[in-house]
Amino acid sequence: MPERFAVYRYEIERPGEADEPRYSLAPMQGVGYAGNDEPSDAHPRGNEAAEATQSHPAGHVEAPDGTSIASFEPPTLEIPGRGRVDLSAVIGVTEGDAAELGPLLRWLPA
């Protein structure tokens, strides 16, 4: 049986800018936002007003047995025999191509 990982989507809202979608392997509660796991004073946009919206399920990824989470954000899995794989291209949120991962990973959108 393959491993199954839930993927969540939330947006970063900044005044006067379009919302920026983000993905995570953990549900997140909407809070003030400073950047990817950085203290606000360490992030170049840390002093700008930004809010993270409440996350909602985006779908699931099926992966080979023994796969584990390497990073919650960006969503990255550690696949036995393959190494770390950023799921951004797999779930279609970047222009990257993940065709070679087809036999290993299956994206099931919500």
C-alpha positions as CSV (number, residue, x, y, z in Angstrom):
1,M,0.0,0.0,0.0
2,P,1.5,3.4,-0.9
3,E,2.0,6.2,1.6
4,R,-0.6,9.0,1.3
5,F,0.2,12.6,2.3
6,A,-2.4,15.5,2.5
7,V,-1.4,18.7,0.9
8,Y,-2.9,22.1,2.0
9,R,-3.2,25.4,0.3
10,Y,-3.3,28.9,1.8
11,E,-2.7,32.4,0.5
12,I,-0.4,35.2,1.6
13,E,-2.3,38.5,1.5
14,R,-0.4,41.8,1.2
15,P,-2.1,45.1,0.8
16,G,-2.2,46.3,-2.8
17,E,-0.8,43.0,-4.2
18,A,-2.4,39.8,-5.6
19,D,-2.7,37.0,-3.2
20,E,0.2,34.6,-3.3
21,P,-0.7,30.9,-3.1
22,R,1.4,28.6,-0.9
23,Y,1.3,24.9,-0.2
24,S,2.2,22.9,2.8
25,L,2.1,19.3,4.2
26,A,0.6,20.6,7.4
27,P,-2.6,22.5,8.0
28,M,-1.9,26.1,9.0
29,Q,-4.0,28.6,10.9
30,G,-4.1,32.0,9.4
31,V,-1.7,34.4,11.2
32,G,0.6,37.3,10.5
33,Y,3.3,36.1,8.0
34,A,7.0,36.7,7.9
35,G,8.2,34.1,5.3
36,N,9.2,30.5,5.1
37,D,10.1,29.5,8.7
38,E,12.1,32.7,9.3
39,P,11.8,35.3,12.1
40,S,10.2,38.4,10.7
41,D,13.3,40.6,11.2
42,A,15.3,38.0,9.1
43,H,13.0,38.1,6.1
44,P,13.4,40.9,3.5
45,R,9.6,41.5,3.6
46,G,9.4,40.9,7.3
47,N,8.3,44.5,8.2
48,E,5.6,44.6,5.5
49,A,2.0,43.9,6.4
50,A,1.1,40.4,5.4
51,E,-1.4,37.8,6.6
52,A,-1.7,34.1,5.9
53,T,-5.2,32.8,5.3
54,Q,-6.6,29.7,6.8
55,S,-5.4,26.6,4.9
56,H,-7.7,24.2,3.1
57,P,-7.2,20.8,1.6
58,A,-5.7,20.9,-1.9
59,G,-5.5,17.2,-2.4
60,H,-3.3,14.1,-1.6
61,V,-0.1,12.7,-2.9
62,E,0.5,9.0,-3.1
63,A,4.1,7.9,-2.8
64,P,6.0,4.6,-2.4
65,D,6.1,2.8,0.9
66,G,8.7,4.2,3.3
67,T,8.4,7.8,2.0
68,S,8.6,10.4,4.7
69,I,8.2,14.1,5.0
70,A,11.5,16.0,4.6
71,S,10.0,19.5,4.8
72,F,6.4,20.8,5.4
73,E,7.0,24.0,3.4
74,P,7.8,23.9,0.7
75,P,6.2,20.4,0.6
76,T,9.1,18.0,0.2
77,L,9.1,14.2,0.5
78,E,12.1,11.9,1.1
79,I,11.5,8.9,-1.3
80,P,13.6,5.8,-0.7
81,G,16.1,5.3,-3.5
82,R,15.2,8.7,-5.0
83,G,16.0,11.3,-2.3
84,R,14.2,14.6,-1.7
85,V,11.5,15.6,-4.0
86,D,9.8,19.1,-3.9
87,L,6.1,18.5,-4.7
88,S,5.6,21.9,-6.3
89,A,6.0,20.6,-9.9
90,V,4.1,17.4,-9.1
91,I,1.0,19.3,-7.9
92,G,1.3,21.7,-10.8
93,V,2.0,25.0,-9.0
94,T,5.3,25.7,-10.9
95,E,6.4,25.6,-14.5
96,G,8.7,22.6,-13.6
97,D,8.2,19.2,-15.3
98,A,7.7,16.2,-13.0
99,A,7.0,13.6,-15.7
100,E,9.9,11.4,-14.6
101,L,8.2,11.1,-11.2
102,G,5.0,9.7,-12.7
103,P,5.8,6.1,-11.7
104,L,6.6,7.2,-8.1
105,L,4.1,9.9,-7.2
106,R,0.4,10.3,-7.9
107,W,-1.3,13.7,-7.3
108,L,-5.0,13.5,-6.4
109,P,-6.5,17.0,-6.3
110,A,-9.3,17.8,-3.9
